[in-house]
Amino acid sequence: MKSGMLWLDDDPRSTLEEKVRRAARHYRRKYKRKPDTCLVHRAAFTGENRKTLQVGDVTVRSHHPMLPCTFWVGSENFETRAVSR
């Protein structure tokens, strides 16, 4: 990922999908760009054998160095993902 934002969400009542949606929404508001990638700690995929998940336009991937409850949200190609108005 070329550009991103670190997001902390430790709400135990929220699903992974809800947390990713919140992080992506904040990223869009702050940077006026659409994120397409979110890296999470492998424990975020509890009970699931997969290592990737699609949440809207955002591909969520497990990434070993990530800390629990943190989300690295951003864009693989920062320059071309501007939000249309």
C-alpha positions as CSV (number, residue, x, y, z in Angstrom):
1,M,0.0,0.0,0.0
2,K,1.4,3.4,-1.0
3,S,-0.7,5.6,1.3
4,G,-2.8,4.9,4.4
5,M,-4.2,5.8,7.7
6,L,-3.9,3.9,11.0
7,W,-7.3,3.4,12.7
8,L,-8.0,1.9,16.1
9,D,-11.3,0.3,16.8
10,D,-11.6,-2.0,19.9
11,D,-15.4,-2.0,20.2
12,P,-16.2,-5.7,21.1
13,R,-19.8,-5.3,20.0
14,S,-18.9,-4.5,16.4
15,T,-18.2,-6.9,13.6
16,L,-15.0,-6.7,11.5
17,E,-17.2,-5.5,8.6
18,E,-18.6,-2.6,10.7
19,K,-15.2,-1.6,11.8
20,V,-13.8,-1.6,8.3
21,R,-16.8,0.5,7.1
22,R,-16.2,3.1,9.8
23,A,-12.5,3.3,9.1
24,A,-13.2,3.6,5.3
25,R,-15.8,6.3,5.9
26,H,-13.4,8.3,8.0
27,Y,-10.6,7.9,5.5
28,R,-12.9,9.2,2.7
29,R,-13.9,12.2,4.7
30,K,-10.4,13.1,5.8
31,Y,-8.4,12.5,2.6
32,K,-11.2,12.9,0.0
33,R,-10.1,9.6,-1.5
34,K,-11.7,6.1,-1.6
35,P,-9.7,3.4,0.2
36,D,-9.4,0.1,-1.5
37,T,-7.3,-1.8,1.0
38,C,-7.4,-2.5,4.7
39,L,-4.8,-4.5,6.6
40,V,-5.7,-6.1,9.9
41,H,-4.2,-8.4,12.5
42,R,-4.8,-12.1,11.7
43,A,-7.0,-12.5,14.8
44,A,-9.5,-10.2,13.2
45,F,-10.6,-13.3,11.1
46,T,-11.6,-15.3,14.1
47,G,-13.4,-18.5,13.3
48,E,-12.7,-18.1,9.6
49,N,-10.1,-19.9,7.5
50,R,-9.8,-17.1,5.0
51,K,-7.2,-14.4,4.9
52,T,-9.1,-11.9,2.8
53,L,-12.5,-10.4,2.9
54,Q,-14.4,-7.9,0.7
55,V,-16.2,-5.1,2.4
56,G,-17.8,-2.9,-0.2
57,D,-14.9,-1.6,-2.4
58,V,-12.3,-2.4,0.3
59,T,-10.3,-5.6,0.3
60,V,-9.4,-6.6,3.8
61,R,-6.3,-8.7,4.2
62,S,-4.5,-10.2,7.2
63,H,-1.1,-8.7,7.8
64,H,1.2,-10.2,10.4
65,P,2.8,-7.0,11.7
66,M,-0.6,-5.4,12.5
67,L,-1.5,-5.1,16.2
68,P,-4.9,-6.3,17.4
69,C,-7.7,-3.8,17.0
70,T,-5.8,-1.7,14.5
71,F,-6.7,-1.2,10.8
72,W,-4.3,0.2,8.2
73,V,-6.7,1.7,5.6
74,G,-5.6,3.2,2.3
75,S,-5.3,2.9,-1.4
76,E,-3.0,0.8,-3.5
77,N,-2.9,3.5,-6.1
78,F,-3.4,6.8,-4.2
79,E,-3.4,9.2,-7.2
80,T,-6.3,7.6,-9.1
81,R,-8.8,7.0,-6.3
82,A,-10.2,10.5,-5.8
83,V,-13.7,10.8,-4.5
84,S,-16.0,12.2,-7.2
85,R,-18.3,15.0,-6.1
